[in-house]
Protein backbone atom coordinates (compact mmCIF):
# COMPACT_ATOMS: atom_id res chain seq x y z
CA UNK A 1 0.00 0.00 0.00
CA UNK A 2 1.35 3.42 -1.02
CA UNK A 3 1.25 6.05 1.72
CA UNK A 4 0.06 9.50 0.58
CA UNK A 5 -0.70 12.79 2.39
CA UNK A 6 -3.35 15.08 0.89
CA UNK A 7 -3.67 18.73 1.96
CA UNK A 8 -7.22 19.79 1.08
CA UNK A 9 -9.72 21.91 3.04
CA UNK A 10 -12.76 21.04 0.90
CA UNK A 11 -14.16 17.87 2.54
CA UNK A 12 -16.16 16.87 -0.54
CA UNK A 13 -13.15 16.91 -2.87
CA UNK A 14 -10.95 15.30 -0.21
CA UNK A 15 -13.40 12.44 0.30
CA UNK A 16 -13.84 11.78 -3.43
CA UNK A 17 -10.07 11.66 -4.04
CA UNK A 18 -9.43 9.58 -0.93
CA UNK A 19 -12.09 6.98 -1.75
CA UNK A 20 -10.92 6.67 -5.35
CA UNK A 21 -7.22 6.31 -4.54
CA UNK A 22 -7.86 3.87 -1.71
CA UNK A 23 -9.50 1.59 -4.28
CA UNK A 24 -6.14 1.73 -6.10
CA UNK A 25 -4.13 0.50 -3.09
CA UNK A 26 -3.20 3.90 -1.66
CA UNK A 27 -3.40 4.86 1.98
CA UNK A 28 -4.58 8.48 1.93
CA UNK A 29 -4.43 10.75 4.99
CA UNK A 30 -6.30 14.05 4.67
CA UNK A 31 -5.12 17.28 6.32
CA UNK A 32 -7.25 20.43 6.21
CA UNK A 33 -4.44 22.76 7.28
CA UNK A 34 -0.82 23.25 6.27
CA UNK A 35 0.17 23.05 9.92
CA UNK A 36 -1.33 19.57 10.10
CA UNK A 37 0.82 18.41 7.19
CA UNK A 38 3.94 19.89 8.80
CA UNK A 39 3.26 18.14 12.10
CA UNK A 40 2.64 14.84 10.33
CA UNK A 41 5.84 15.12 8.30
CA UNK A 42 7.88 15.54 11.46
CA UNK A 43 6.72 12.07 12.48
CA UNK A 44 6.49 10.16 9.21
CA UNK A 45 7.44 10.76 5.57
CA UNK A 46 4.94 9.33 3.04
CA UNK A 47 5.58 8.28 -0.54
CA UNK A 48 3.94 11.40 -1.98
CA UNK A 49 2.18 14.70 -1.16
CA UNK A 50 -0.92 16.08 -2.90
CA UNK A 51 -1.15 19.77 -2.12
CA UNK A 52 -3.87 22.38 -2.55
CA UNK A 53 -2.80 26.00 -2.95
CA UNK A 54 -5.41 27.92 -0.95
CA UNK A 55 -5.57 26.58 2.60
CA UNK A 56 -7.11 28.16 5.73
CA UNK A 57 -3.73 28.85 7.30
CA UNK A 58 -1.68 29.84 4.28
CA UNK A 59 -0.62 29.09 0.73
CA UNK A 60 0.53 25.71 -0.46
CA UNK A 61 3.53 27.13 -2.30
CA UNK A 62 5.08 28.07 1.06
CA UNK A 63 4.60 24.53 2.37
CA UNK A 64 5.98 23.11 -0.88
CA UNK A 65 9.13 25.18 -0.49
CA UNK A 66 9.49 24.09 3.16
CA UNK A 67 9.11 20.43 2.19
CA UNK A 68 11.74 20.80 -0.52
CA UNK A 69 14.24 22.21 1.96
CA UNK A 70 13.82 19.18 4.20
CA UNK A 71 13.12 16.33 1.75
CA UNK A 72 14.52 17.12 -1.67
CA UNK A 73 13.25 13.98 -3.41
CA UNK A 74 9.76 13.70 -1.87
CA UNK A 75 7.24 13.76 -4.78
CA UNK A 76 4.77 16.67 -4.65
CA UNK A 77 1.75 17.32 -6.90
CA UNK A 78 -0.26 20.52 -6.70
CA UNK A 79 -4.00 19.87 -6.96
CA UNK A 80 -5.60 23.30 -7.15
CA UNK A 81 -8.13 25.55 -8.85
CA UNK A 82 -5.40 28.12 -9.52
CA UNK A 83 -4.60 27.48 -13.17
CA UNK A 84 -3.10 30.77 -14.33
CA UNK A 85 0.36 30.60 -15.82
CA UNK A 86 2.05 32.64 -13.03
CA UNK A 87 0.61 30.30 -10.38
CA UNK A 88 1.73 27.19 -12.25
CA UNK A 89 5.21 28.64 -12.74
CA UNK A 90 5.38 29.59 -9.06
CA UNK A 91 4.31 26.07 -8.07
CA UNK A 92 7.15 24.52 -10.02
CA UNK A 93 9.64 27.14 -8.84
CA UNK A 94 8.77 26.28 -5.24
CA UNK A 95 9.48 22.61 -5.80
CA UNK A 96 6.41 20.88 -7.21
CA UNK A 97 6.97 17.89 -9.49
CA UNK A 98 3.58 18.18 -11.20
CA UNK A 99 0.59 20.52 -11.29
CA UNK A 100 -3.04 19.44 -11.78
CA UNK A 101 -5.77 22.07 -12.17
CA UNK A 102 -9.30 21.58 -10.79
CA UNK A 103 -11.68 20.35 -12.04
CA UNK A 104 -9.90 17.16 -13.02
CA UNK A 105 -10.69 13.57 -13.91
CA UNK A 106 -9.79 11.06 -11.23
CA UNK A 107 -8.35 8.70 -13.81
CA UNK A 108 -6.04 11.44 -15.08
CA UNK A 109 -4.89 12.28 -11.55
CA UNK A 110 -4.21 8.61 -10.90
CA UNK A 111 -2.17 8.33 -14.10
CA UNK A 112 -0.12 11.41 -13.16
CA UNK A 113 0.54 9.95 -9.71
CA UNK A 114 1.73 6.65 -11.17
CA UNK A 115 3.94 8.42 -13.69
CA UNK A 116 5.57 10.52 -10.97
CA UNK A 117 6.12 7.50 -8.75
CA UNK A 118 7.83 5.72 -11.65
CA UNK A 119 10.19 8.65 -12.09
CA UNK A 120 10.91 8.96 -8.37
CA UNK A 121 10.73 5.31 -7.36
CA UNK A 122 13.69 5.56 -5.01
CA UNK A 123 12.17 8.47 -3.07
CA UNK A 124 9.43 6.33 -1.56
CA UNK A 125 12.06 4.01 -0.09
CA UNK A 126 14.68 6.64 0.67
CA UNK A 127 13.10 7.94 3.87
CA UNK A 128 12.61 5.65 6.85
CA UNK A 129 10.69 7.06 9.79
CA UNK A 130 9.44 6.10 13.22
CA UNK A 131 7.88 8.53 15.71
CA UNK A 132 9.82 11.59 14.56
CA UNK A 133 13.08 9.77 13.84
CA UNK A 134 13.78 10.02 10.10
CA UNK A 135 16.63 8.45 8.15
CA UNK A 136 17.54 9.80 4.73
CA UNK A 137 19.31 6.77 3.29
CA UNK A 138 20.76 8.61 0.29
CA UNK A 139 22.43 11.24 2.43
CA UNK A 140 22.97 8.93 5.41
CA UNK A 141 21.53 11.52 7.77
CA UNK A 142 19.29 11.14 10.82
CA UNK A 143 16.90 13.77 12.14
CA UNK A 144 14.75 13.87 15.27
CA UNK A 145 11.77 16.17 14.75
CA UNK A 146 13.72 17.78 11.88
CA UNK A 147 16.83 18.42 13.99
CA UNK A 148 19.86 16.56 12.68
CA UNK A 149 21.42 14.04 15.07
CA UNK A 150 25.12 13.20 14.72
CA UNK A 151 25.65 9.47 15.03
CA UNK A 152 28.75 7.34 14.81
CA UNK A 153 28.92 4.83 11.97
CA UNK A 154 28.01 1.94 14.28
CA UNK A 155 25.09 3.88 15.79
CA UNK A 156 23.80 4.82 12.34
CA UNK A 157 24.00 1.28 10.99
CA UNK A 158 22.32 -0.12 14.10
CA UNK A 159 19.46 2.35 13.76
CA UNK A 160 19.22 1.74 10.02
CA UNK A 161 18.94 -2.03 10.50
CA UNK A 162 16.23 -1.63 13.14
CA UNK A 163 14.31 0.84 10.96
CA UNK A 164 14.53 -1.44 7.94
CA UNK A 165 12.91 -4.11 10.10
CA UNK A 166 10.37 -1.84 11.79
CA UNK A 167 7.58 -3.80 13.41
CA UNK A 168 9.72 -6.93 13.76
CA UNK A 169 11.63 -8.18 16.77
CA UNK A 170 15.26 -8.75 15.80
CA UNK A 171 17.51 -10.83 18.01
CA UNK A 172 20.79 -9.59 19.41
CA UNK A 173 22.56 -12.36 17.50
CA UNK A 174 21.00 -11.24 14.23
CA UNK A 175 21.94 -7.60 14.87
CA UNK A 176 25.54 -8.51 15.63
CA UNK A 177 25.69 -10.55 12.45
CA UNK A 178 24.14 -7.92 10.15
CA UNK A 179 25.64 -4.75 11.62
CA UNK A 180 29.14 -5.96 12.51
CA UNK A 181 30.00 -9.53 11.42
CA UNK A 182 29.19 -9.10 7.72
CA UNK A 183 31.83 -6.37 7.56
CA UNK A 184 34.42 -8.51 9.31
CA UNK A 185 34.11 -6.61 12.59
CA UNK A 186 33.50 -9.38 15.09
CA UNK A 187 32.40 -7.89 18.40
CA UNK A 188 30.71 -9.19 21.52
CA UNK A 189 27.35 -8.51 23.13
CA UNK A 190 28.77 -5.74 25.26
CA UNK A 191 29.57 -3.68 22.15
CA UNK A 192 25.93 -3.90 21.09
CA UNK A 193 24.75 -2.92 24.58
CA UNK A 194 27.04 0.12 24.69
CA UNK A 195 26.16 1.20 21.14
CA UNK A 196 22.44 0.88 21.88
CA UNK A 197 22.76 2.97 25.04
CA UNK A 198 24.57 5.74 23.16
CA UNK A 199 22.03 5.64 20.35
CA UNK A 200 19.13 5.93 22.78
CA UNK A 201 20.79 8.82 24.58
CA UNK A 202 21.30 10.73 21.34
CA UNK A 203 17.67 10.12 20.34
CA UNK A 204 16.33 11.25 23.74
CA UNK A 205 15.25 7.78 24.84
CA UNK A 206 12.64 7.19 22.11
CA UNK A 207 9.61 5.15 23.14
CA UNK A 208 9.47 3.58 19.67
CA UNK A 209 12.78 1.75 20.28
CA UNK A 210 11.86 -1.14 22.51
CA UNK A 211 13.87 -3.82 24.29
CA UNK A 212 12.45 -7.32 24.05
CA UNK A 213 13.82 -8.90 27.17
CA UNK A 214 16.16 -11.86 26.62
CA UNK A 215 15.61 -11.64 22.86
CA UNK A 216 16.61 -8.35 21.22
CA UNK A 217 15.01 -5.11 20.05
CA UNK A 218 12.08 -3.82 18.05
CA UNK A 219 11.15 -0.46 16.52
CA UNK A 220 7.48 0.34 16.13
CA UNK A 221 5.35 3.47 15.78
CA UNK A 222 3.70 4.53 19.01
CA UNK A 223 2.16 7.82 17.81
C-alpha positions as CSV (number, residue, x, y, z in Angstrom):
1,X,0.0,0.0,0.0
2,X,1.3,3.4,-1.0
3,X,1.2,6.1,1.7
4,X,0.1,9.5,0.6
5,X,-0.7,12.8,2.4
6,X,-3.4,15.1,0.9
7,X,-3.7,18.7,2.0
8,X,-7.2,19.8,1.1
9,X,-9.7,21.9,3.0
10,X,-12.8,21.0,0.9
11,X,-14.2,17.9,2.5
12,X,-16.2,16.9,-0.5
13,X,-13.1,16.9,-2.9
14,X,-11.0,15.3,-0.2
15,X,-13.4,12.4,0.3
16,X,-13.8,11.8,-3.4
17,X,-10.1,11.7,-4.0
18,X,-9.4,9.6,-0.9
19,X,-12.1,7.0,-1.8
20,X,-10.9,6.7,-5.4
21,X,-7.2,6.3,-4.5
22,X,-7.9,3.9,-1.7
23,X,-9.5,1.6,-4.3
24,X,-6.1,1.7,-6.1
25,X,-4.1,0.5,-3.1
26,X,-3.2,3.9,-1.7
27,X,-3.4,4.9,2.0
28,X,-4.6,8.5,1.9
29,X,-4.4,10.7,5.0
30,X,-6.3,14.1,4.7
31,X,-5.1,17.3,6.3
32,X,-7.3,20.4,6.2
33,X,-4.4,22.8,7.3
34,X,-0.8,23.2,6.3
35,X,0.2,23.0,9.9
36,X,-1.3,19.6,10.1
37,X,0.8,18.4,7.2
38,X,3.9,19.9,8.8
39,X,3.3,18.1,12.1
40,X,2.6,14.8,10.3
41,X,5.8,15.1,8.3
42,X,7.9,15.5,11.5
43,X,6.7,12.1,12.5
44,X,6.5,10.2,9.2
45,X,7.4,10.8,5.6
46,X,4.9,9.3,3.0
47,X,5.6,8.3,-0.5
48,X,3.9,11.4,-2.0
49,X,2.2,14.7,-1.2
50,X,-0.9,16.1,-2.9
51,X,-1.2,19.8,-2.1
52,X,-3.9,22.4,-2.5
53,X,-2.8,26.0,-2.9
54,X,-5.4,27.9,-0.9
55,X,-5.6,26.6,2.6
56,X,-7.1,28.2,5.7
57,X,-3.7,28.8,7.3
58,X,-1.7,29.8,4.3
59,X,-0.6,29.1,0.7
60,X,0.5,25.7,-0.5
61,X,3.5,27.1,-2.3
62,X,5.1,28.1,1.1
63,X,4.6,24.5,2.4
64,X,6.0,23.1,-0.9
65,X,9.1,25.2,-0.5
66,X,9.5,24.1,3.2
67,X,9.1,20.4,2.2
68,X,11.7,20.8,-0.5
69,X,14.2,22.2,2.0
70,X,13.8,19.2,4.2
71,X,13.1,16.3,1.8
72,X,14.5,17.1,-1.7
73,X,13.3,14.0,-3.4
74,X,9.8,13.7,-1.9
75,X,7.2,13.8,-4.8
76,X,4.8,16.7,-4.7
77,X,1.8,17.3,-6.9
78,X,-0.3,20.5,-6.7
79,X,-4.0,19.9,-7.0
80,X,-5.6,23.3,-7.2
81,X,-8.1,25.5,-8.8
82,X,-5.4,28.1,-9.5
83,X,-4.6,27.5,-13.2
84,X,-3.1,30.8,-14.3
85,X,0.4,30.6,-15.8
86,X,2.0,32.6,-13.0
87,X,0.6,30.3,-10.4
88,X,1.7,27.2,-12.2
89,X,5.2,28.6,-12.7
90,X,5.4,29.6,-9.1
91,X,4.3,26.1,-8.1
92,X,7.1,24.5,-10.0
93,X,9.6,27.1,-8.8
94,X,8.8,26.3,-5.2
95,X,9.5,22.6,-5.8
96,X,6.4,20.9,-7.2
97,X,7.0,17.9,-9.5
98,X,3.6,18.2,-11.2
99,X,0.6,20.5,-11.3
100,X,-3.0,19.4,-11.8
101,X,-5.8,22.1,-12.2
102,X,-9.3,21.6,-10.8
103,X,-11.7,20.4,-12.0
104,X,-9.9,17.2,-13.0
105,X,-10.7,13.6,-13.9
106,X,-9.8,11.1,-11.2
107,X,-8.4,8.7,-13.8
108,X,-6.0,11.4,-15.1
109,X,-4.9,12.3,-11.6
110,X,-4.2,8.6,-10.9
111,X,-2.2,8.3,-14.1
112,X,-0.1,11.4,-13.2
113,X,0.5,9.9,-9.7
114,X,1.7,6.6,-11.2
115,X,3.9,8.4,-13.7
116,X,5.6,10.5,-11.0
117,X,6.1,7.5,-8.8
118,X,7.8,5.7,-11.6
119,X,10.2,8.7,-12.1
120,X,10.9,9.0,-8.4
121,X,10.7,5.3,-7.4
122,X,13.7,5.6,-5.0
123,X,12.2,8.5,-3.1
124,X,9.4,6.3,-1.6
125,X,12.1,4.0,-0.1
126,X,14.7,6.6,0.7
127,X,13.1,7.9,3.9
128,X,12.6,5.7,6.8
129,X,10.7,7.1,9.8
130,X,9.4,6.1,13.2
131,X,7.9,8.5,15.7
132,X,9.8,11.6,14.6
133,X,13.1,9.8,13.8
134,X,13.8,10.0,10.1
135,X,16.6,8.5,8.2
136,X,17.5,9.8,4.7
137,X,19.3,6.8,3.3
138,X,20.8,8.6,0.3
139,X,22.4,11.2,2.4
140,X,23.0,8.9,5.4
141,X,21.5,11.5,7.8
142,X,19.3,11.1,10.8
143,X,16.9,13.8,12.1
144,X,14.8,13.9,15.3
145,X,11.8,16.2,14.8
146,X,13.7,17.8,11.9
147,X,16.8,18.4,14.0
148,X,19.9,16.6,12.7
149,X,21.4,14.0,15.1
150,X,25.1,13.2,14.7
151,X,25.6,9.5,15.0
152,X,28.7,7.3,14.8
153,X,28.9,4.8,12.0
154,X,28.0,1.9,14.3
155,X,25.1,3.9,15.8
156,X,23.8,4.8,12.3
157,X,24.0,1.3,11.0
158,X,22.3,-0.1,14.1
159,X,19.5,2.4,13.8
160,X,19.2,1.7,10.0
161,X,18.9,-2.0,10.5
162,X,16.2,-1.6,13.1
163,X,14.3,0.8,11.0
164,X,14.5,-1.4,7.9
165,X,12.9,-4.1,10.1
166,X,10.4,-1.8,11.8
167,X,7.6,-3.8,13.4
168,X,9.7,-6.9,13.8
169,X,11.6,-8.2,16.8
170,X,15.3,-8.7,15.8
171,X,17.5,-10.8,18.0
172,X,20.8,-9.6,19.4
173,X,22.6,-12.4,17.5
174,X,21.0,-11.2,14.2
175,X,21.9,-7.6,14.9
176,X,25.5,-8.5,15.6
177,X,25.7,-10.6,12.4
178,X,24.1,-7.9,10.2
179,X,25.6,-4.7,11.6
180,X,29.1,-6.0,12.5
181,X,30.0,-9.5,11.4
182,X,29.2,-9.1,7.7
183,X,31.8,-6.4,7.6
184,X,34.4,-8.5,9.3
185,X,34.1,-6.6,12.6
186,X,33.5,-9.4,15.1
187,X,32.4,-7.9,18.4
188,X,30.7,-9.2,21.5
189,X,27.3,-8.5,23.1
190,X,28.8,-5.7,25.3
191,X,29.6,-3.7,22.1
192,X,25.9,-3.9,21.1
193,X,24.7,-2.9,24.6
194,X,27.0,0.1,24.7
195,X,26.2,1.2,21.1
196,X,22.4,0.9,21.9
197,X,22.8,3.0,25.0
198,X,24.6,5.7,23.2
199,X,22.0,5.6,20.4
200,X,19.1,5.9,22.8
201,X,20.8,8.8,24.6
202,X,21.3,10.7,21.3
203,X,17.7,10.1,20.3
204,X,16.3,11.2,23.7
205,X,15.2,7.8,24.8
206,X,12.6,7.2,22.1
207,X,9.6,5.2,23.1
208,X,9.5,3.6,19.7
209,X,12.8,1.8,20.3
210,X,11.9,-1.1,22.5
211,X,13.9,-3.8,24.3
212,X,12.5,-7.3,24.1
213,X,13.8,-8.9,27.2
214,X,16.2,-11.9,26.6
215,X,15.6,-11.6,22.9
216,X,16.6,-8.3,21.2
217,X,15.0,-5.1,20.1
218,X,12.1,-3.8,18.0
219,X,11.1,-0.5,16.5
220,X,7.5,0.3,16.1
221,X,5.3,3.5,15.8
222,X,3.7,4.5,19.0
223,X,2.2,7.8,17.8
